[in-house]
Amino acid sequence: MCRHLAYLGPEEPLGRLLGEPEHGLYRQSWAPRRQRHGTVNADGFGVGWYAEGDPVPARYRRAGPIWADPSFADLARVVRSTALLAAVRDATVPGADQEAAAAPFASGPWLFSHNGAVKGWPGSLAPLVPTVPAVDLLSLEARNDSAFVWALVLARLRGGDEMGQALADTVVEVAEAAPGSRLNLLLTSGETIAATAWGDTLWYLTRPGGGTVVASEPYDDDPHWQEVPDRTLLAASRTDVLLTPLKEPGDPLVPAPLKEPST
C-alpha cells in the first residue's frame, strides 16, 4: 500500500534519486519488488524537498500515476536538494480527495508519509479523535487514514516530542486501537529522518559518497542496503542510523530511550 523514500545528503537532482535508479520509486509505481500488499501504486504521488536557506519544504503532488506526468520528469531533472521525501500511492479506499490524499503531508519544517493501512478505518480510530486539536481536525488535507495518522503525529511534534518519539508513540497508540494495522511511517525535518517498520518492508542505505537513504525497498542492487527488522524505529542523519525496537501495545517493557542522531 504505497512505496516511499527519504534522503539526506549532498545536493542531488530529484530525478537522480527517484527516476534514474533501475528500481527507483518511479519504477516502483508499477513494478515494486518487495511490496507485501498491493501491486500497483498508481493512485497518486508526491515529492517534498528543501531549498537552501528555507526550512519550509516545497511540495509537488498529483492524483494520477507518476509515469503519466511529463511535467514532473522535467522538474525532477533540474530541481536539486540536500533533503527530500517522496511517495507513490496505492489507495486503501478510493476517495474524492485527489492529490490532497497523496503524501507527503506537511506542516512547518516536517514532511510525512504513511505506507500501510489502518484496520477498521474510520471507526477503529474514533476513540483517538479527542487527542487531536480541533484546529488540526478541521484542517486535515484529506479524509483518509494516513491524514489522520499524520494529525496524531503532528500533535505530538507540536507538544515537544522528538521525531522518533512522536512516531513510536503514535504507532503503539494506533496499533492498540486498530490491531492488524500496517504502520510504516516516514518523517523528515530536512535535517534528520525518522521511520517505523510495522507490517511492511523498510531499508536504509548509507551511501559511500555521503548521504543516507531510507526507503520501502532498495532502488538498486547495491549490497550496502540494510533491511530494518519489523517493529523497529529508525532515526537517521546524513551519516548515522540508529535502530530501536518498538514495544507492542500493552507491553509494559519500555525500549531504550529514543534519541535523534546528531546532524
Salt bridges, closest charged atoms under 4 A:
GLU11 OE1 - ARG80 NE 3.30
GLU12 OE1 - ARG16 NH1 2.94
GLU12 OE2 - ARG207 NH2 2.67
GLU22 OE2 - HIS23 NE2 3.76
ASP74 OD1 - ARG77 NH2 2.93
ASP97 OD1 - ARG143 NE 3.14
GLU99 OE1 - ARG62 NH1 3.74
ASP136 OD1 - ARG158 NH1 2.59
GLU141 OE2 - ARG59 NH1 3.27
GLU141 OE1 - ARG61 NH2 2.61
GLU173 OE1 - ARG156 NH1 3.15
GLU191 OE1 - ARG238 NH1 3.47
ASP200 OD1 - ARG3 NH2 3.13
GLU217 OE1 - ARG3 NH1 2.80
ASP221 OD1 - ARG33 NH1 2.97
ASP222 OD1 - HIS224 ND1 2.76
ASP230 OD2 - ARG231 NH1 2.93
GLU248 OE2 - ARG231 NE 3.13
